[in-house]
Amino acid sequence: QLQASGGGLVQAGGSLRLSCAVSGNTFRINAMTWFRQVPGKERELVATIAPAGSSDYADSAKGRFTISRDNGGNTVYLQMNKLKPEDTAVYYCHARIGLKGYWGQGTHVTVSS
């Protein structure tokens, strides 16, 4: 089970930190990823982090967002700085555990101009 938190309303230029904790079978967690989705559009990858810590970002997130994991590897964070109105979306975390993928419930991020 994935529990995401940290969304909210922020002004443009502000920051938010999203968290996603995995409970249950955590010893086989592989990549953890943040996606986002706005109404009428497909869910898009924002950032992903491998178990060893290597990460990758969407072009829109590079230089502004940072993905990280805690030492236990079962919590992933997304530090979002210099937020823009176009970052407004529902953010979902995803974890690959063994051969299966699991989604969190989504957390809303609204950036006002």
C-alpha positions as CSV (number, residue, x, y, z in Angstrom):
1,Q,0.0,0.0,0.0
2,L,1.2,3.5,-0.9
3,Q,0.3,6.6,1.0
4,A,1.0,9.9,-0.6
5,S,0.9,13.3,1.2
6,G,2.2,16.8,1.0
7,G,0.0,18.4,-1.7
8,G,-1.7,21.7,-1.3
9,L,-2.1,25.2,-2.6
10,V,1.0,27.4,-3.2
11,Q,1.8,30.5,-5.1
12,A,4.0,30.5,-8.1
13,G,7.6,30.4,-7.2
14,G,6.9,28.6,-4.0
15,S,7.8,25.1,-2.9
16,L,6.1,21.9,-1.8
17,R,7.5,18.5,-0.7
18,L,5.5,15.4,-1.5
19,S,6.0,12.1,0.4
20,C,5.0,8.6,-0.4
21,A,5.4,5.8,2.0
22,V,5.1,2.1,1.1
23,S,3.8,-0.2,3.7
24,G,3.5,-4.0,3.7
25,N,5.9,-5.9,1.6
26,T,8.7,-3.4,1.4
27,F,11.8,-5.6,1.0
28,R,11.4,-6.0,-2.7
29,I,10.8,-2.3,-3.7
30,N,12.5,-1.4,-6.9
31,A,12.0,1.9,-8.7
32,M,9.8,4.5,-7.2
33,T,8.3,7.2,-9.4
34,W,6.2,10.3,-9.3
35,F,3.7,10.9,-12.0
36,R,1.2,13.7,-12.5
37,Q,-2.1,14.1,-14.3
38,V,-4.3,17.0,-15.3
39,P,-7.9,16.5,-16.4
40,G,-8.1,15.5,-20.1
41,K,-4.5,14.6,-20.4
42,E,-2.5,11.4,-19.9
43,R,-0.6,10.7,-16.8
44,E,3.0,11.8,-17.3
45,L,6.2,10.8,-15.5
46,V,7.8,13.5,-13.4
47,A,10.7,11.8,-11.7
48,T,11.9,8.3,-10.9
49,I,14.6,6.9,-8.6
50,A,16.2,3.5,-8.6
51,P,17.0,1.5,-5.5
52,A,20.7,2.5,-5.8
53,G,19.7,6.2,-5.9
54,S,20.1,7.1,-9.6
55,S,17.3,9.3,-10.8
56,D,15.8,10.7,-13.9
57,Y,13.5,13.6,-14.6
58,A,11.0,14.9,-17.1
59,D,12.4,18.0,-18.9
60,S,9.8,20.1,-17.2
61,A,11.1,19.0,-13.8
62,K,14.8,19.3,-14.3
63,G,16.5,22.0,-12.2
64,R,13.4,22.5,-10.1
65,F,12.4,19.1,-8.6
66,T,14.4,16.6,-6.7
67,I,13.4,13.1,-6.0
68,S,14.9,11.2,-3.1
69,R,14.4,8.1,-1.0
70,D,14.9,7.5,2.7
71,N,17.6,5.2,4.0
72,G,15.1,2.3,4.4
73,G,14.1,2.8,0.8
74,N,10.4,2.6,1.4
75,T,9.6,6.3,1.4
76,V,10.1,8.5,-1.7
77,Y,10.0,12.3,-1.6
78,L,9.6,14.9,-4.3
79,Q,10.9,18.3,-3.4
80,M,9.3,20.8,-5.8
81,N,10.8,24.3,-6.0
82,K,10.1,27.3,-8.2
83,L,6.6,26.0,-8.8
84,K,4.7,27.2,-11.8
85,P,0.9,27.3,-12.5
86,E,1.5,24.6,-15.1
87,D,2.7,22.2,-12.4
88,T,-0.9,22.1,-11.1
89,A,-2.0,18.5,-11.2
90,V,-2.8,15.4,-9.2
91,Y,0.5,13.8,-8.3
92,Y,0.7,10.0,-8.0
93,C,3.5,7.9,-6.6
94,H,4.2,4.5,-8.1
95,A,6.4,1.7,-6.8
96,R,7.5,-1.4,-8.5
97,I,7.6,-4.2,-5.9
98,G,8.9,-7.4,-7.3
99,L,7.3,-7.8,-10.7
100,K,4.2,-5.7,-9.9
101,G,3.5,-2.0,-9.9
102,Y,1.4,-0.2,-7.3
103,W,-0.1,3.3,-7.3
104,G,-0.8,5.7,-4.5
105,Q,-4.0,7.5,-4.1
106,G,-2.8,10.9,-5.6
107,T,-2.3,14.2,-3.9
108,H,-3.5,17.5,-5.4
109,V,-1.0,20.3,-6.1
110,T,-2.4,23.7,-7.1
111,V,-0.1,26.5,-8.0
112,S,-1.7,29.9,-8.2
113,S,-0.3,32.7,-10.5
